[in-house]
């Protein structure tokens, strides 16, 4: 008589690894740096993984660049990259470029992804592949940040309260991709009851099921129960979301929360309206955003002016390029 065999299902796989507690910053004595409250590599990956979040980051960085006034302090290229860093990580860094007399010539952007805060006002740029890290002495780096009430070493992005919604929205999309890639089902149990099935045939069936399993969350199982009292062969679906699909609802709710977290109106984030009337006058919406939200976005750069000489400071024109109010 054949013995029953079975295979266990796998565990769900998250899109991005866990993120650190926001109120916790530790000093790493091995690298001589403070660890960021949120893992920069995770924040960087998340921007690429979610369309709504990525769009909001790019839109806000673009708005910050639109109001920028070129005073020869920093090239527009460097400033735009710093804006992207500030909205992605909550931090942006500039290197002071000085002449032989110690006078400031301009500022150059230093990527925030691998920048770490050290003690005594110093900074370290982590270099990959075993290369020596770059240490900047106190006064060489200007650090712009969105203030975090939990600690004072690093800034955090202002949208951090929507992190779980960004995760949920991204993982819902990944789940849907796997669902279709698995043949529009979530795995199944192949159940047989034939007492005459030999071990070789049983192993062949099990191998075929194993080869046909879906990726990630979607696994299938084969069970043989000799002398079972039901039909000889059955395929039992593990789950089916084709009829009662929560995908759209999860996507819409999480997308709304992401927009709220970023403080970006749906029309400015290229969202599709749910009604035939649309979002209203987009020029008025953009004008309101420019006058009320964009100044808050560039405050971290304006705060650096206290460390800059007269004539070489950040300046912004919030009416630049805007149509006249009707």
Secondary structure, DSSP 8 states (H G I E B T S, - for coil): --------------SS-----TT---EETTTTEE--SS-HHHHHHHHHH-HHHHHHHHHHHHHHHHTEE--SSB-HHHHHHHHHHHHHHSEEEEEEEE-TTS-EEEEEEE-STTEEE-STT-EEE--STT---EEE-TTSEEEEE---TT-SSS---TTGGGHHHHHHHHHHHHHHHHHHHTTSS--EEEEE--TT--HHHHHHHHHHHHHT--STT---EEEE-TT-SS-SEEEEES---SSS--HHHHHHHHHHHHHHHHT--GGGGT---SSTTTTS-HHHHHHHHHHHTHHHHHHHHHGGGGGS-TTS--EE-TTTT-----
